[in-house]
């Protein structure tokens, strides 16, 4: 692993310069984070980012419920260490591959704990490196849900169709666009008293028996079959 270089600027004795002090503070913050990780456990429901090991580096990641089966796996998205506060890093994030990974299936054994600023110097970005092609995680799974909801702004309703798993967002987006177009003008007529719409969400492995495999299938035809079954 390429380690950040911490050393005093210049060779003259005397008081630390502000730059020297900043480097020293950064080094101490990193050591504190490594020595005192904040424990994370699956199912905590926290919105805080986590720190995950990617090879010899540590990366910042955001978690997503779903696509987990027991405590061994969770879906995450790797994000630039300065996310979400530094808009100026947008181009850098793209260049280093942080915006091109989508959601990944991360083994919980790779999670160090909650993200701390001290980990930032141990990321690929801080070392001027792009994320490797293989980060040790498979693509996460997605699903489409066609739902009928009451038109009185309540959440009452039911799910007409569950499609999944999708291993890439672009495949889910293609079917989402087709289903949305097929529902255009029919949202309030397919199920009287309800509004039918499509949403993209996580694929819940534990409920796999409730989903229809979308591969080699026509999503619109599956929708028509589901609607006919409800109307029968």
C-alpha positions as CSV (number, residue, x, y, z in Angstrom):
1,X,0.0,0.0,0.0
2,X,1.2,3.5,-0.8
3,X,1.3,5.3,2.5
4,X,0.9,9.1,2.7
5,X,4.2,10.7,3.5
6,X,4.3,12.6,6.8
7,X,7.3,14.7,7.5
8,X,8.2,18.2,8.5
9,X,8.7,20.8,5.7
10,X,12.3,22.1,5.8
11,X,15.1,21.2,8.1
12,X,15.4,24.3,10.3
13,X,14.9,23.8,14.0
14,X,12.4,25.7,16.0
15,X,8.6,26.0,16.3
16,X,6.4,24.0,13.9
17,X,5.0,25.9,10.9
18,X,1.2,25.9,10.4
19,X,1.8,23.5,7.5
20,X,3.8,21.2,9.7
21,X,1.1,21.4,12.4
22,X,-1.6,20.5,10.0
23,X,0.3,17.4,8.8
24,X,0.9,16.4,12.4
25,X,-2.7,16.8,13.3
26,X,-3.8,14.8,10.3
27,X,-1.4,12.0,11.2
28,X,-2.7,11.9,14.8
29,X,-6.3,11.8,13.6
30,X,-5.5,8.9,11.3
31,X,-3.8,6.9,14.2
32,X,-6.8,7.7,16.5
33,X,-9.2,6.4,13.9
34,X,-7.2,3.2,13.4
35,X,-6.8,2.5,17.1
36,X,-10.4,3.4,18.0
37,X,-12.8,2.2,15.3
38,X,-16.4,2.9,16.0
39,X,-18.1,-0.5,15.8
40,X,-20.8,-1.1,13.2
41,X,-23.2,-4.1,13.2
42,X,-25.8,-5.1,10.5
43,X,-29.3,-3.9,11.1
44,X,-28.3,-0.9,13.1
45,X,-30.4,1.4,10.8
46,X,-27.9,4.2,11.1
47,X,-27.6,6.6,8.1
48,X,-23.9,7.2,8.8
49,X,-21.3,6.1,6.3
50,X,-19.0,3.2,7.0
51,X,-15.4,2.3,6.4
52,X,-14.6,-0.8,4.3
53,X,-11.3,-2.5,3.4
54,X,-10.5,-2.6,-0.3
55,X,-7.3,-4.4,-0.6
56,X,-4.7,-2.6,1.6
57,X,-6.7,0.6,1.5
58,X,-9.8,1.9,3.4
59,X,-12.7,3.4,1.6
60,X,-15.8,5.3,2.6
61,X,-19.1,3.6,1.8
62,X,-22.8,4.3,2.1
63,X,-25.1,1.4,3.1
64,X,-28.5,0.3,1.7
65,X,-31.0,-2.0,3.2
66,X,-31.9,-5.0,1.2
67,X,-29.8,-7.4,-0.9
68,X,-28.6,-9.0,2.4
69,X,-29.2,-12.5,3.5
70,X,-28.3,-12.8,7.2
71,X,-25.4,-10.9,8.7
72,X,-22.7,-11.8,6.2
73,X,-23.6,-9.5,3.3
74,X,-24.8,-5.9,2.8
75,X,-25.2,-3.6,-0.2
76,X,-22.9,-0.5,-0.3
77,X,-21.8,2.2,-2.6
78,X,-18.2,3.4,-2.5
79,X,-17.9,7.1,-2.3
80,X,-15.2,9.7,-2.5
81,X,-13.8,10.5,1.0
82,X,-14.8,14.1,0.6
83,X,-18.4,13.2,-0.2
84,X,-20.9,14.9,0.2
85,X,-19.4,18.2,1.1
86,X,-16.9,19.0,-1.6
87,X,-18.6,19.6,-4.9
88,X,-15.3,20.6,-6.4
89,X,-14.2,17.0,-6.3
90,X,-17.0,15.8,-8.7
91,X,-14.6,15.6,-11.6
92,X,-12.0,13.8,-9.5
93,X,-14.5,11.3,-8.2
94,X,-15.4,10.4,-11.8
95,X,-11.8,10.2,-12.8
96,X,-11.0,7.9,-9.9
97,X,-14.0,5.6,-10.5
98,X,-16.1,6.5,-7.5
99,X,-19.2,7.3,-9.4
100,X,-19.1,4.3,-11.7
101,X,-19.5,1.4,-9.3
102,X,-23.2,1.5,-8.5
103,X,-24.2,-0.7,-5.5
104,X,-22.0,-3.6,-4.5
105,X,-22.4,-6.6,-2.3
106,X,-20.0,-6.1,0.5
107,X,-19.1,-8.9,3.0
108,X,-19.6,-7.5,6.5
109,X,-16.2,-9.0,7.4
110,X,-14.7,-6.2,5.3
111,X,-16.3,-3.4,7.3
112,X,-13.9,-1.7,9.7
113,X,-16.6,0.4,11.4
114,X,-18.3,3.7,11.0
115,X,-16.5,6.2,8.8
116,X,-14.2,8.7,10.5
117,X,-12.4,11.6,8.9
118,X,-9.1,10.1,10.0
119,X,-9.5,7.3,7.4
120,X,-9.5,9.7,4.5
121,X,-5.7,9.6,4.1
122,X,-5.8,5.8,3.7
123,X,-8.1,5.9,0.6
124,X,-7.1,5.5,-3.0
125,X,-8.2,9.1,-3.7
126,X,-5.8,10.5,-1.0
127,X,-3.0,8.5,-2.6
128,X,-3.8,9.7,-6.1
129,X,-4.9,6.3,-7.3
130,X,-8.1,5.2,-9.0
131,X,-10.2,2.4,-7.5
132,X,-9.0,-0.9,-8.9
133,X,-11.1,-2.8,-11.4
134,X,-11.7,-5.6,-8.9
135,X,-12.6,-4.2,-5.5
136,X,-13.5,-7.6,-4.2
137,X,-17.3,-7.1,-4.3
138,X,-19.9,-8.3,-6.8
139,X,-22.6,-6.0,-8.2
140,X,-25.6,-5.7,-5.9
141,X,-29.1,-6.7,-6.9
142,X,-32.0,-4.4,-7.8
143,X,-35.7,-4.9,-8.2
144,X,-38.8,-3.1,-9.7
145,X,-42.0,-2.9,-7.9
146,X,-45.4,-2.2,-9.6
147,X,-47.6,-1.0,-6.9
148,X,-51.3,0.1,-6.5
149,X,-51.8,2.7,-3.9
150,X,-54.9,4.4,-2.7
151,X,-55.5,7.9,-4.2
152,X,-56.3,9.5,-0.8
153,X,-52.6,10.1,0.0
154,X,-52.6,7.1,2.3
155,X,-50.1,4.3,2.0
156,X,-52.7,1.6,1.7
157,X,-52.4,-0.7,-1.3
158,X,-50.7,-3.7,-2.6
159,X,-48.0,-4.8,-5.0
160,X,-49.1,-6.0,-8.4
161,X,-45.7,-7.2,-9.6
162,X,-42.1,-7.7,-8.3
163,X,-39.4,-8.0,-10.9
164,X,-35.8,-9.0,-10.0
165,X,-33.1,-9.5,-9.5
166,X,-31.3,-7.0,-11.8
167,X,-27.6,-7.0,-11.4
168,X,-27.1,-3.6,-13.1
169,X,-29.0,-0.4,-12.8
170,X,-29.1,0.2,-16.5
171,X,-31.2,-3.0,-17.0
172,X,-33.6,-2.0,-14.2
173,X,-33.8,1.5,-15.7
174,X,-34.7,0.1,-19.2
175,X,-37.6,-1.9,-17.8
176,X,-38.6,0.9,-15.5
177,X,-38.9,3.2,-18.5
178,X,-40.9,0.7,-20.5
179,X,-43.3,0.0,-17.6
180,X,-43.7,3.7,-16.9
181,X,-44.6,4.3,-20.5
182,X,-47.0,1.4,-20.5
183,X,-48.8,2.9,-17.5
184,X,-49.0,6.4,-19.0
185,X,-52.7,7.3,-19.0
186,X,-53.7,4.1,-17.3
187,X,-52.5,4.7,-13.8
188,X,-55.9,5.3,-12.3
189,X,-57.9,2.9,-14.5
190,X,-56.1,-0.4,-14.0
191,X,-57.3,-0.8,-10.4
192,X,-60.4,1.3,-9.5
193,X,-59.7,3.6,-6.5
194,X,-55.9,3.1,-6.8
195,X,-53.0,4.7,-8.7
196,X,-50.6,2.2,-10.2
197,X,-46.9,3.2,-10.5
198,X,-43.5,1.6,-10.7
199,X,-40.5,2.2,-8.4
200,X,-37.0,0.9,-8.3
201,X,-35.7,-0.5,-5.0
202,X,-33.4,-3.1,-3.4
203,X,-33.9,-6.8,-4.1
204,X,-34.6,-8.6,-0.9
205,X,-32.9,-12.0,-1.1
206,X,-35.0,-13.4,1.7
207,X,-38.2,-12.8,-0.3
208,X,-36.9,-14.1,-3.6
209,X,-39.9,-16.4,-4.1
210,X,-42.1,-13.3,-4.5
211,X,-40.2,-12.0,-7.5
212,X,-40.5,-12.8,-11.2
213,X,-37.2,-13.2,-13.0
214,X,-37.1,-10.4,-15.6
215,X,-34.3,-11.9,-17.8
216,X,-35.4,-13.1,-21.2
217,X,-38.9,-11.8,-20.4
218,X,-41.1,-8.9,-21.6
219,X,-41.7,-6.6,-18.6
220,X,-44.8,-5.1,-20.1
221,X,-46.3,-8.5,-20.9
222,X,-45.6,-9.5,-17.3
223,X,-47.5,-6.4,-16.1
224,X,-50.5,-7.2,-18.3
225,X,-50.6,-10.7,-16.9
226,X,-50.5,-9.4,-13.4
227,X,-53.2,-6.9,-14.0
228,X,-55.4,-9.5,-15.7
229,X,-54.9,-11.8,-12.7
230,X,-56.1,-9.1,-10.3
231,X,-59.1,-8.2,-12.5
232,X,-60.2,-11.9,-12.9
